[in-house]
């Protein structure tokens, strides 16, 4: 396999939740912000934004939604958001309707933009020796997150990200064999997933989930358990998106 320093960092990615507590240097923050701004964007419309959280009260409220106190303690906490509000306001200021800013298509493009931006920042951060953790848990209570962040209509939280100098060195988590996730020309699947993933189950079972201090696996049992229920507030994601002004159902084409 051909590799380089960037690829090595990506291959060795680990979730880091403990940091040395020191703030990032201004030049480091500037580099990460510049990388975020240079991220690819659908149609070049730049329908995403970042909210950098420095206020301790806000940090603690976000940590409560995430149910993890380390979220409040990390040196950097960024929230990546859907942001078609900017496009809507520009349209209105130019005397147009801005109709499409609330469309499902615009929301999906903006959600993708925000996700790409977050991953780009992680790649850059890890290349500088920083540790990172994505926070999908900000959507444990999407209504509360919108309130905490003071999000106006046509904006919506997508991902959180914490960053800092690592104070732990966790074991790299084993990944599913690529033949089960990389397909050629069409979707492919085995006759029986449990049988096909038996070797992976053996490999991942000893891996320790540091959040709980217990072994993670087997993977097939863990994923089946996760598919048995939905976090109560996560069931509110679609209504929360709608409450932010996005039209996710049928819409008239203008």
Secondary structure, DSSP 8 states (H G I E B T S, - for coil): ----HHHHHHHT--B---B------HHHHHHHHHHHHTS--GGG---EEEEE---HHHHHHHHHHHT-THHHHSSEEEEEEEE-HHHHHHHHHTT---GGGGBHHHHHHHHHHHHHHHHHHHHHHHHTTEEEEEEGGGGGGHHHHHHHHT--TTEEEEEEEEEEEBS----------GGGT--SSS----S-HHHHTHHHHHHHHT-EETTTTEE---HHHHHHHHTT---GGGGGHHHHHHHTT-B-S-----
